[in-house]
Amino acid sequence: MSAPAMDSRMISRLFFRLLPIQILLAMMGAVGGIVSSLFAGNLVGPDAVAVIGLYGPFSMFIGAVSTMLVGGSQILCGKYMGSRQAEHTQGVFSLDLTLTGAFALAMALLLLLAGTLDLTGFVTKEAAVRALFNQYLMGQAIGVLPMLLGQHLAAFLALERQTRRALIASVAYILVNLLLNVVFVQRRKMGAFGLALASSLAQVVFLAVQAQYYFTDKAMLRFRRGGMTLREAGEIVRIGVPGAASYGYQTVRRFLVNALILQYAGSAGMSAFGASDALLTVVWGIPAGILAVSRMLISISAGEEDRQGLTDTMRTVVRKAIPLMCAVSAVLSLCAEPLTRLYFRDPSASVYIMTVWGFRVLPLCMPLSVFSMNFTCYGQVSGKQLLVHIVSLLDGVVCVAGFTALLIPFLGINGFYAANILNGTVCMLVFYLYAWKANRRFPRSMEELMVIPEDFGAAPEDRMDLTLRSMDEVVRVSRQVQSFCLGRGIDRRRAYLAGLFMEEMAGNVVDHGFGKDKKSHTVDVRVVYKDGGLILRIKDDCIPFDPAERSAIADPEDVTKNIGIRMVYAMAKDIGYQNILGLNVLTITL
C-alpha cells in the first residue's frame, strides 16, 4: 500500500487558529478611533471631531513608516526562522525595535514642538480649531513611542506563539482608553488634550502588557545590542517599502477622491462616504488579520524553501479565507439600511440613500482586496518588487481615483463606490497577467499563479512530501523513505538509517503527541535529496516537544530508556528543533 500524499490541513488549521486574534489586533485601532470620536462629538464639540480628522495625515505617515519596519522585519525574521538562523533572527528583532524607537522619539519631538510652538498654521487657519489641534498634538506625542513599540511587539508575539497576550493587551487598551476618556474628557473637561492623553496612556498599558513577556525565560527573542547590521536594516527597508508606499498612495487618493465627491455629490455625498467608511474601517480588520497570518506563514515557508508550505498557505487564502470574506461582505450589503439608520433616520433624504448604497457596494471590494493584499505580500517575500510597486500604485491611487473621475459625473457618489470594485478587479487581473506572461500560458495551478521559481527549494523529483495520521502509516512511510533514497543513489546504510530515523521520530510524535488532547493531529514528513545528502523534516501540530530534552535527561545507567531518540541523536550529522507558530519542526541531516 502506498504512503499517504501530503495534504494542506495542518496549514489550514494553523491559519484559522491564528486568524481570530490577528483580526482583533487589526480592529483595535479602529475601535479606539470610534471611542475617541464619540467622546469628541458628544462632550467636546464638532471642532474636536474635525481635529481628529486633521490628525489623520500625521497618523497615516507614522503608520506608513511603522508598516515598512514591521512588515520588513517580520518577513525577514520569518525567513531566518524557517532556515534555522537564530542569531540573525535575534539581530533583526533587536534592529527593528531600535529603528522603531528612534523614529518614534523623533516623531514625538516633532509633534510636541508643533503643538507647543503653534507651528500648525499649514493644517488649518481657523484659530479655534488650531488651538484644539495643538493640544491634541501634545497629547498624542506622549503615546507615539509606546504605540509603535506595542504594534511591533504584537507582530513578534505571534511568532512566539503568544498571540493571547497580544489579545489581552488589546482589550486592556480599549478598556483603559474608555475609562480615561471618562476621567479626562467627561469629568475633568480636559478637551482635545484629554482625548489624546487618554489614548496615549492606554498605549502605555498596551505596551507594558506585551513587554512583560520579554523579561521572562520563556521568550525566544531577546533584545541585544550586538548582532545588528546595516545590511539587515537595508533589507528591512527594501522589503517593507511597498507596504509603506501604499499608505502614501492612499493619502494622495483620499485628497483626489474627496475633491471629486465634493464637486459632484456635495457635502451629502461626503457625509455618506464618511458614515459608511467609519463603520467599515472596523470590518477591514478581517482582511488585515488574514494578511498578518499569511505574511507569517509565507515568510517562514520561504525561509524553509518549502514550496508545499507556500502553495498550501495561498490555497487556504483563496479557497477558505476569501469565501469567508465574501460571506461577511454579503451580510453587510444585506444589512445596508439598518446600518445606515445608525447615522441617518430620514429615508427620503439624499444622504440616507447615498449611505445605503455605500453599505451595499463598498463591502463587495473586500474579497478582491484579500486576494491582492496576500499576493502582494507574497511578492514582497519572493523579491518581485517591481510587480509589488505597480500593484501598490494601481491599488493605492490610480484605479480608484481614475475610475471615480470617469464615473462620478454620470453616476454621482455611486461612481466612486463602483470605482472600488473595478480597482480590486484590475489588481487581481494584474497578477493573472503577470503569471500568464511568466508561464507563457494562463496559470493552471497555484504554483503557476504564484510564479514560484523552478530553482526554489528542491526539484519535485528530489523531494517527497507526505502526511501521516496513524502508526500504520508511519511504518509504511519508513519503507518508502528507503526506496526514495535508494532511487537517488544513496548507499543502503544511509537509506536504511533514513527510514529508521523517520519511523522512530514520527512514531514518537504519534505515540506521545496524538493522545495529549482531543484534537485531530497530523504529521507532515518531508525528505529532500540535496547535493548528495539527505534532509529529513518532521512537522506536527501537537503540544510543544523538543526530542533533545528527552535525550538529554535519559538515565545513562538505563540504556533502554529513550533508546530510539538517543540513537537518532548519536548517529545523525545534525539535528535541529524549533517550535514555530505552534508547530513542532524537527530537521535531521544525514
ZANUVEX-263983 format. One record per residue (C-alpha): x, z, y; residue in three letters; residue number from 1. Coordinates in steps of 0.05 Angstrom, whole numbers, padded with zeros to 5 digits. Example, Ala and Ser with C-alpha at 12.3 -4.5 7.8 and 13.67 -1.06 7.14 Angstrom:
<atoms>
00246,00156,-00090,ALA,1
00273,00143,-00021,SER,2
</atoms>
This chain:
<atoms>
00000,00000,00000,MET,1
00028,-00018,00069,SER,2
00042,00033,00123,ALA,3
-00009,00042,00178,PRO,4
00001,00000,00240,ALA,5
00014,00030,00308,MET,6
-00048,00047,00350,ASP,7
-00058,00070,00422,SER,8
-00100,00131,00410,ARG,9
-00045,00181,00427,MET,10
-00032,00148,00495,ILE,11
-00107,00144,00508,SER,12
-00118,00218,00491,ARG,13
-00059,00238,00535,LEU,14
-00084,00194,00592,PHE,15
-00152,00226,00594,PHE,16
-00125,00296,00584,ARG,17
-00082,00288,00647,LEU,18
-00134,00250,00687,LEU,19
-00184,00304,00709,PRO,20
-00132,00347,00743,ILE,21
-00099,00288,00776,GLN,22
-00166,00266,00804,ILE,23
-00179,00336,00832,LEU,24
-00110,00337,00863,LEU,25
-00123,00269,00896,ALA,26
-00190,00294,00923,MET,27
-00161,00357,00953,MET,28
-00141,00326,01019,GLY,29
-00209,00292,01028,ALA,30
-00246,00357,01014,VAL,31
-00202,00393,01064,GLY,32
-00217,00340,01115,GLY,33
-00292,00347,01104,ILE,34
-00286,00423,01114,VAL,35
-00248,00413,01179,SER,36
-00296,00361,01206,SER,37
-00357,00404,01190,LEU,38
-00328,00464,01227,PHE,39
-00305,00419,01284,ALA,40
-00372,00385,01293,GLY,41
-00415,00447,01287,ASN,42
-00372,00501,01321,LEU,43
-00322,00468,01368,VAL,44
-00357,00405,01392,GLY,45
-00355,00329,01389,PRO,46
-00287,00326,01423,ASP,47
-00257,00365,01365,ALA,48
-00283,00314,01316,VAL,49
-00251,00260,01358,ALA,50
-00185,00299,01357,VAL,51
-00185,00298,01280,ILE,52
-00195,00223,01283,GLY,53
-00139,00215,01334,LEU,54
-00092,00252,01288,TYR,55
-00106,00200,01234,GLY,56
-00048,00153,01250,PRO,57
00001,00212,01252,PHE,58
-00025,00235,01185,SER,59
-00021,00165,01157,MET,60
00052,00158,01178,PHE,61
00071,00225,01147,ILE,62
00032,00205,01085,GLY,63
00068,00138,01082,ALA,64
00138,00169,01080,VAL,65
00114,00222,01031,SER,66
00085,00168,00986,THR,67
00150,00130,00989,MET,68
00191,00191,00969,LEU,69
00144,00220,00916,VAL,70
00129,00152,00885,GLY,71
00202,00131,00881,GLY,72
00225,00199,00856,SER,73
00171,00207,00804,GLN,74
00183,00137,00776,ILE,75
00258,00147,00775,LEU,76
00251,00216,00743,CYS,77
00204,00188,00690,GLY,78
00254,00133,00673,LYS,79
00311,00184,00667,TYR,80
00268,00230,00624,MET,81
00250,00172,00579,GLY,82
00323,00154,00570,SER,83
00343,00228,00560,ARG,84
00387,00233,00622,GLN,85
00373,00305,00640,ALA,86
00427,00312,00694,GLU,87
00402,00251,00731,HIS,88
00330,00278,00727,THR,89
00353,00343,00759,GLN,90
00391,00305,00812,GLY,91
00331,00263,00832,VAL,92
00286,00325,00834,PHE,93
00334,00361,00880,SER,94
00346,00300,00923,LEU,95
00271,00288,00932,ASP,96
00260,00360,00956,LEU,97
00319,00355,01003,THR,98
00297,00289,01034,LEU,99
00225,00313,01038,THR,100
00245,00379,01071,GLY,101
00289,00344,01122,ALA,102
00234,00294,01140,PHE,103
00181,00349,01144,ALA,104
00223,00392,01191,LEU,105
00236,00332,01236,ALA,106
00162,00315,01239,MET,107
00143,00387,01252,ALA,108
00191,00390,01310,LEU,109
00163,00325,01339,LEU,110
00091,00348,01334,LEU,111
00109,00415,01365,LEU,112
00145,00383,01424,LEU,113
00089,00332,01434,ALA,114
00037,00387,01436,GLY,115
00074,00437,01479,THR,116
00102,00387,01529,LEU,117
00037,00346,01534,ASP,118
00070,00281,01511,LEU,119
00006,00253,01483,THR,120
-00018,00210,01540,GLY,121
-00008,00148,01497,PHE,122
-00061,00174,01449,VAL,123
-00117,00189,01498,THR,124
-00125,00190,01574,LYS,125
-00185,00238,01573,GLU,126
-00158,00305,01597,ALA,127
-00206,00349,01558,ALA,128
-00193,00313,01493,VAL,129
-00119,00311,01504,ARG,130
-00116,00386,01515,ALA,131
-00151,00397,01449,LEU,132
-00106,00346,01415,PHE,133
-00044,00383,01440,ASN,134
-00070,00448,01410,GLN,135
-00086,00412,01345,TYR,136
-00016,00383,01340,LEU,137
00016,00451,01349,MET,138
-00026,00480,01292,GLY,139
-00011,00420,01247,GLN,140
00064,00427,01260,ALA,141
00063,00493,01222,ILE,142
00036,00461,01159,GLY,143
00077,00397,01153,VAL,144
00134,00428,01111,LEU,145
00090,00466,01061,PRO,146
00042,00407,01057,MET,147
00095,00356,01038,LEU,148
00134,00402,00992,LEU,149
00069,00422,00958,GLY,150
00049,00350,00947,GLN,151
00116,00334,00915,HIS,152
00116,00396,00871,LEU,153
00046,00377,00847,ALA,154
00074,00310,00824,ALA,155
00132,00342,00787,PHE,156
00089,00396,00756,LEU,157
00053,00341,00718,ALA,158
00120,00322,00687,LEU,159
00130,00395,00670,GLU,160
00062,00400,00635,ARG,161
00039,00449,00689,GLN,162
-00020,00409,00718,THR,163
-00065,00470,00710,ARG,164
-00021,00508,00760,ARG,165
-00027,00450,00809,ALA,166
-00102,00452,00800,LEU,167
-00103,00527,00814,ILE,168
-00061,00514,00877,ALA,169
-00111,00461,00899,SER,170
-00171,00506,00890,VAL,171
-00134,00561,00927,ALA,172
-00120,00513,00985,TYR,173
-00194,00495,00992,ILE,174
-00218,00567,00989,LEU,175
-00165,00593,01037,VAL,176
-00178,00535,01085,ASN,177
-00252,00551,01084,LEU,178
-00241,00626,01094,LEU,179
-00191,00617,01151,LEU,180
-00237,00567,01186,ASN,181
-00290,00622,01186,VAL,182
-00240,00672,01214,VAL,183
-00204,00628,01265,PHE,184
-00258,00579,01286,VAL,185
-00324,00615,01276,GLN,186
-00305,00686,01292,ARG,187
-00243,00684,01336,ARG,188
-00263,00620,01373,LYS,189
-00193,00590,01368,MET,190
-00219,00519,01375,GLY,191
-00176,00459,01355,ALA,192
-00114,00503,01345,PHE,193
-00154,00546,01296,GLY,194
-00176,00484,01257,LEU,195
-00105,00462,01247,ALA,196
-00077,00532,01236,LEU,197
-00128,00545,01180,ALA,198
-00106,00481,01144,SER,199
-00032,00496,01155,SER,200
-00035,00567,01127,LEU,201
-00076,00542,01068,ALA,202
-00019,00492,01055,GLN,203
00029,00551,01052,VAL,204
-00014,00582,00997,VAL,205
-00017,00514,00962,PHE,206
00060,00510,00962,LEU,207
00071,00583,00942,ALA,208
00026,00580,00880,VAL,209
00065,00520,00854,GLN,210
00135,00541,00876,ALA,211
00129,00607,00837,GLN,212
00135,00568,00772,TYR,213
00204,00542,00791,TYR,214
00231,00613,00795,PHE,215
00214,00625,00721,THR,216
00256,00610,00659,ASP,217
00202,00560,00636,LYS,218
00219,00509,00689,ALA,219
00254,00447,00662,MET,220
00271,00420,00732,LEU,221
00314,00462,00778,ARG,222
00337,00452,00850,PHE,223
00412,00442,00850,ARG,224
00455,00423,00909,ARG,225
00504,00387,00864,GLY,226
00488,00322,00828,GLY,227
00453,00288,00887,MET,228
00479,00218,00904,THR,229
00466,00169,00959,LEU,230
00457,00114,00907,ARG,231
00396,00150,00879,GLU,232
00370,00161,00949,ALA,233
00373,00086,00958,GLY,234
00336,00076,00892,GLU,235
00281,00125,00912,ILE,236
00271,00086,00977,VAL,237
00275,00017,00943,ARG,238
00223,00036,00890,ILE,239
00178,00074,00937,GLY,240
00177,00028,00998,VAL,241
00120,-00017,00973,PRO,242
00074,00043,00967,GLY,243
00093,00066,01037,ALA,244
00086,-00004,01065,ALA,245
00013,-00007,01043,SER,246
-00001,00052,01090,TYR,247
00028,00013,01148,GLY,248
-00013,-00049,01129,TYR,249
-00076,-00007,01124,GLN,250
-00064,00022,01193,THR,251
-00060,-00048,01223,VAL,252
-00121,-00068,01182,ARG,253
-00161,-00009,01209,ARG,254
-00147,-00028,01281,PHE,255
-00166,-00101,01269,LEU,256
-00229,-00085,01229,VAL,257
-00252,-00032,01278,ASN,258
-00248,-00083,01335,ALA,259
-00287,-00134,01295,LEU,260
-00341,-00084,01275,ILE,261
-00350,-00061,01347,LEU,262
-00354,-00133,01371,GLN,263
-00404,-00158,01320,TYR,264
-00441,-00096,01296,ALA,265
-00434,-00049,01354,GLY,266
-00430,00027,01353,SER,267
-00485,00029,01300,ALA,268
-00441,-00011,01253,GLY,269
-00382,00034,01268,MET,270
-00424,00096,01253,SER,271
-00450,00065,01188,ALA,272
-00379,00049,01164,PHE,273
-00355,00118,01185,GLY,274
-00410,00153,01147,ALA,275
-00402,00114,01082,SER,276
-00326,00116,01086,ASP,277
-00324,00192,01097,ALA,278
-00361,00205,01032,LEU,279
-00328,00150,00992,LEU,280
-00260,00177,01011,THR,281
-00273,00234,00962,VAL,282
-00292,00185,00907,VAL,283
-00228,00146,00919,TRP,284
-00194,00206,00887,GLY,285
-00214,00175,00819,ILE,286
-00172,00111,00828,PRO,287
-00116,00154,00858,ALA,288
-00118,00200,00797,GLY,289
-00117,00141,00749,ILE,290
-00056,00114,00786,LEU,291
-00020,00181,00784,ALA,292
-00027,00186,00709,VAL,293
-00008,00114,00694,SER,294
00053,00119,00740,ARG,295
00079,00177,00698,MET,296
00066,00143,00632,LEU,297
00092,00075,00655,ILE,298
00157,00104,00683,SER,299
00172,00145,00620,ILE,300
00158,00085,00575,SER,301
00204,00043,00618,ALA,302
00259,00095,00610,GLY,303
00249,00094,00535,GLU,304
00247,00018,00535,GLU,305
00182,00025,00497,ASP,306
00142,-00039,00500,ARG,307
00087,-00008,00459,GLN,308
00080,00051,00507,GLY,309
00077,00005,00567,LEU,310
00023,-00040,00538,THR,311
-00016,00019,00510,ASP,312
-00018,00050,00579,THR,313
-00042,-00013,00613,MET,314
-00093,-00026,00557,ARG,315
-00121,00044,00569,THR,316
-00127,00029,00643,VAL,317
-00162,-00038,00632,VAL,318
-00205,-00021,00572,ARG,319
-00225,00051,00589,LYS,320
-00207,00073,00660,ALA,321
-00236,00011,00694,ILE,322
-00302,00015,00655,PRO,323
-00306,00088,00676,LEU,324
-00296,00067,00748,MET,325
-00349,00014,00740,CYS,326
-00399,00066,00717,ALA,327
-00383,00112,00776,VAL,328
-00389,00053,00825,SER,329
-00456,00034,00795,ALA,330
-00483,00104,00804,VAL,331
-00461,00106,00876,LEU,332
-00493,00038,00890,SER,333
-00559,00061,00858,LEU,334
-00558,00125,00900,CYS,335
-00546,00088,00965,ALA,336
-00609,00112,01000,GLU,337
-00604,00186,00981,PRO,338
-00531,00186,01003,LEU,339
-00550,00153,01069,THR,340
-00602,00207,01082,ARG,341
-00545,00258,01084,LEU,342
-00527,00227,01151,TYR,343
-00587,00190,01179,PHE,344
-00662,00201,01168,ARG,345
-00698,00143,01202,ASP,346
-00705,00085,01152,PRO,347
-00724,00038,01209,SER,348
-00660,00050,01248,ALA,349
-00607,-00004,01243,SER,350
-00553,00047,01229,VAL,351
-00593,00072,01169,TYR,352
-00599,00002,01139,ILE,353
-00525,-00014,01151,MET,354
-00504,00051,01119,THR,355
-00547,00038,01058,VAL,356
-00512,-00029,01048,TRP,357
-00445,00006,01057,GLY,358
-00460,00052,00999,PHE,359
-00487,-00006,00958,ARG,360
-00428,-00053,00967,VAL,361
-00364,-00014,00982,LEU,362
-00362,00023,00914,PRO,363
-00360,-00044,00878,LEU,364
-00289,-00057,00902,CYS,365
-00263,00007,00868,MET,366
-00256,-00022,00796,PRO,367
-00218,-00082,00825,LEU,368
-00173,-00034,00863,SER,369
-00158,00005,00800,VAL,370
-00132,-00060,00769,PHE,371
-00089,-00078,00829,SER,372
-00062,-00008,00841,MET,373
-00039,00001,00770,ASN,374
-00008,-00068,00763,PHE,375
00026,-00057,00830,THR,376
00054,00008,00802,CYS,377
00080,-00028,00740,TYR,378
00112,-00080,00787,GLY,379
00148,-00024,00824,GLN,380
00174,00006,00759,VAL,381
00196,-00062,00730,SER,382
00230,-00086,00793,GLY,383
00181,-00141,00813,LYS,384
00189,-00121,00885,GLN,385
00171,-00189,00917,LEU,386
00105,-00191,00878,LEU,387
00090,-00119,00898,VAL,388
00103,-00133,00972,HIS,389
00059,-00196,00971,ILE,390
00001,-00158,00939,VAL,391
00011,-00099,00986,SER,392
00008,-00145,01046,LEU,393
-00054,-00182,01020,LEU,394
-00090,-00118,00999,ASP,395
-00067,-00078,01060,GLY,396
-00086,-00125,01116,VAL,397
-00090,-00200,01105,VAL,398
-00150,-00206,01058,CYS,399
-00196,-00152,01086,VAL,400
-00183,-00169,01159,ALA,401
-00183,-00244,01146,GLY,402
-00247,-00246,01105,PHE,403
-00280,-00198,01155,THR,404
-00263,-00244,01213,ALA,405
-00293,-00303,01175,LEU,406
-00357,-00269,01151,LEU,407
-00377,-00217,01202,ILE,408
-00401,-00267,01255,PRO,409
-00453,-00292,01205,PHE,410
-00468,-00230,01162,LEU,411
-00456,-00174,01210,GLY,412
-00429,-00109,01180,ILE,413
-00445,-00136,01111,ASN,414
-00390,-00188,01122,GLY,415
-00340,-00130,01126,PHE,416
-00368,-00099,01063,TYR,417
-00364,-00165,01025,ALA,418
-00292,-00175,01050,ALA,419
-00271,-00113,01010,ASN,420
-00299,-00144,00946,ILE,421
-00264,-00210,00960,LEU,422
-00199,-00173,00974,ASN,423
-00199,-00140,00906,GLY,424
-00216,-00205,00872,THR,425
-00158,-00242,00906,VAL,426
-00108,-00187,00890,CYS,427
-00128,-00188,00816,MET,428
-00122,-00264,00814,LEU,429
-00051,-00260,00843,VAL,430
-00028,-00220,00782,PHE,431
-00061,-00271,00735,TYR,432
-00029,-00329,00773,LEU,433
00039,-00295,00771,TYR,434
00032,-00286,00695,ALA,435
00008,-00358,00688,TRP,436
00069,-00384,00725,LYS,437
00117,-00338,00686,ALA,438
00088,-00355,00618,ASN,439
00071,-00427,00635,ARG,440
00001,-00415,00608,ARG,441
-00058,-00369,00620,PHE,442
-00040,-00299,00594,PRO,443
-00068,-00287,00525,ARG,444
-00045,-00215,00515,SER,445
-00029,-00153,00555,MET,446
00045,-00165,00546,GLU,447
00038,-00235,00576,GLU,448
-00005,-00209,00633,LEU,449
00047,-00156,00648,MET,450
00103,-00207,00641,VAL,451
00147,-00158,00603,ILE,452
00217,-00190,00599,PRO,453
00238,-00214,00530,GLU,454
00302,-00173,00533,ASP,455
00264,-00108,00549,PHE,456
00273,-00059,00491,GLY,457
00284,-00083,00420,ALA,458
00260,-00151,00397,ALA,459
00198,-00149,00352,PRO,460
00239,-00165,00290,GLU,461
00287,-00107,00305,ASP,462
00235,-00052,00312,ARG,463
00179,-00021,00271,MET,464
00123,00019,00304,ASP,465
00075,00059,00260,LEU,466
00022,00114,00266,THR,467
00015,00169,00214,LEU,468
-00045,00213,00203,ARG,469
-00031,00246,00135,SER,470
00024,00267,00087,MET,471
00009,00209,00041,ASP,472
00024,00161,00098,GLU,473
00089,00198,00112,VAL,474
00113,00185,00040,VAL,475
00095,00112,00044,ARG,476
00130,00103,00111,VAL,477
00193,00132,00082,SER,478
00197,00074,00033,ARG,479
00180,00024,00087,GLN,480
00235,00051,00133,VAL,481
00285,00039,00077,GLN,482
00260,-00032,00067,SER,483
00264,-00045,00142,PHE,484
00336,-00021,00144,CYS,485
00359,-00060,00083,LEU,486
00327,-00123,00112,GLY,487
00373,-00117,00173,ARG,488
00437,-00109,00134,GLY,489
00442,-00033,00138,ILE,490
00480,-00004,00079,ASP,491
00440,00031,00025,ARG,492
00465,00100,00042,ARG,493
00443,00097,00115,ARG,494
00378,00063,00095,ALA,495
00364,00119,00046,TYR,496
00381,00172,00097,LEU,497
00336,00139,00150,ALA,498
00277,00141,00103,GLY,499
00293,00212,00081,LEU,500
00301,00237,00153,PHE,501
00236,00204,00174,MET,502
00199,00235,00115,GLU,503
00228,00304,00129,GLU,504
00217,00307,00204,MET,505
00150,00270,00206,ALA,506
00126,00310,00147,GLY,507
00146,00374,00183,ASN,508
00101,00354,00241,VAL,509
00042,00340,00194,VAL,510
00053,00405,00156,ASP,511
00063,00452,00215,HIS,512
00030,00417,00274,GLY,513
-00035,00387,00249,PHE,514
-00065,00453,00228,GLY,515
-00049,00494,00290,LYS,516
-00114,00476,00325,ASP,517
-00179,00439,00312,LYS,518
-00158,00376,00349,LYS,519
-00144,00309,00318,SER,520
-00070,00291,00318,HIS,521
-00026,00232,00301,THR,522
00049,00220,00294,VAL,523
00077,00157,00324,ASP,524
00140,00132,00289,VAL,525
00190,00082,00315,ARG,526
00251,00053,00281,VAL,527
00298,00009,00322,VAL,528
00358,-00031,00297,TYR,529
00407,-00039,00355,LYS,530
00480,-00061,00356,ASP,531
00488,-00046,00282,GLY,532
00460,00025,00290,GLY,533
00393,00058,00278,LEU,534
00349,00097,00325,ILE,535
00291,00137,00297,LEU,536
00239,00165,00344,ARG,537
00181,00211,00325,ILE,538
00128,00226,00377,LYS,539
00069,00273,00367,ASP,540
00015,00308,00408,ASP,541
00018,00375,00371,CYS,542
00039,00441,00402,ILE,543
00110,00441,00433,PRO,544
00162,00449,00378,PHE,545
00237,00438,00381,ASP,546
00265,00429,00310,PRO,547
00334,00452,00334,ALA,548
00306,00522,00345,GLU,549
00284,00528,00273,ARG,550
00351,00500,00250,SER,551
00389,00549,00294,ALA,552
00351,00612,00273,ILE,553
00354,00597,00199,ALA,554
00385,00652,00157,ASP,555
00456,00629,00137,PRO,556
00450,00671,00074,GLU,557
00388,00634,00051,ASP,558
00409,00562,00043,VAL,559
00340,00541,00021,THR,560
00305,00561,00086,LYS,561
00290,00502,00131,ASN,562
00337,00461,00087,ILE,563
00306,00395,00108,GLY,564
00315,00406,00183,ILE,565
00385,00434,00173,ARG,566
00404,00374,00131,MET,567
00380,00326,00185,VAL,568
00419,00362,00240,TYR,569
00481,00364,00196,ALA,570
00482,00291,00178,MET,571
00454,00254,00238,ALA,572
00501,00225,00291,LYS,573
00458,00250,00348,ASP,574
00391,00286,00355,ILE,575
00352,00297,00420,GLY,576
00287,00333,00432,TYR,577
00242,00332,00494,GLN,578
00171,00352,00509,ASN,579
00145,00301,00559,ILE,580
00075,00308,00588,LEU,581
00055,00350,00527,GLY,582
00084,00302,00475,LEU,583
00140,00323,00428,ASN,584
00193,00268,00427,VAL,585
00248,00272,00375,LEU,586
00302,00219,00374,THR,587
00352,00212,00317,ILE,588
00412,00166,00319,THR,589
00446,00145,00254,LEU,590
</atoms>
